[in-house]
C-alpha cells in the first residue's frame, strides 16, 4: 500500500494536479481496450478448441462405426505377447 501511495504522489508532482485526471482517463481507456481485445482473443481460442473437439469426436465416431478389420500376422503376435 505505501508503494502505491508513493507512486501516486510522484505522479502528482511530475504531472501536476491538472493533468493527472486526464492521464488517469487515458489509462482507463487503454485498460478497457486491452480487456476488450483480450476477451475477443479468448472467445476466438475457445471457438477453435470447440471446433477441434467436434472434429475429434467425429473421427472417433466414424472409427467406431467402421467394421473392425482382422489383424495381420504381425498384430496377432503382439496380441499373443500381451
N, C-alpha and C positions, 0 to 999 in steps of 0.2 A: 504493500500500500504506500509506503513512503517513496518508493521508486516512481510510482505513477504521479504522485503529488509533485515530486521534483521535476518530472518531465513537463507537467502542465505549467508549473511556474517558469521553467526555462522557455517554453513556447510563448508564454505571455510576455516575457521580457524581450525575446527575439522578434516576435511578430507584432507585438503591441495589442492592446485591447480592441482596437477597431478591426484588425484583420483576422483575429483569432476565430470569430464566428464564421467568417467566410471560408476560412481554411477547414474548419470543422464540417461545414456543409459540403464542401468538395470531397472531403474524406468519406463522409456518409454516402454521398452519391456514388463514389467509386466502389465502396463496400457493397452497395446494393447491386451494382452492375456485376461485380465479381460473384456475388451469391447467385444471381440470375444465370450467369454463364456456367457456373458450377452445377446448378440444378439441371440445366439443359444437357450438359455433358453426362451427368449421371443417368438421366432419363434415356439418353441415346444408348449408353452402355447397357442398361437394363433391357432395352428392347432387343439389342443384339444378342444378349445372353439368352433371353427367352426364345428367340428365333433359333439359336443353335441347339437349345434343349429340345425344341419341337422337331428339328431335323434329326436329332439323335434318337428320339422316341420313334420317329417314323422309320428309321433304318432298323431299329430293334424289332419293331412290329413286323416289318417286311421279312426279316430274317426268321422270326418265329413262325410266320405263315408259310414260308417256303418249305418244301419237303426235305426231310433230312437226307443227306447224301450218305452213301455207305462209305465207311473209312477204307482207305487204301491199305496195302500191306504194311507200310511204314507206320501208319496210325494205329493199326491193330497191335503192333509190337509195343507201342508206347502205352496203350491201354493195359496190356498184359503186365507191364512193368509196374504200374501203379498199385 
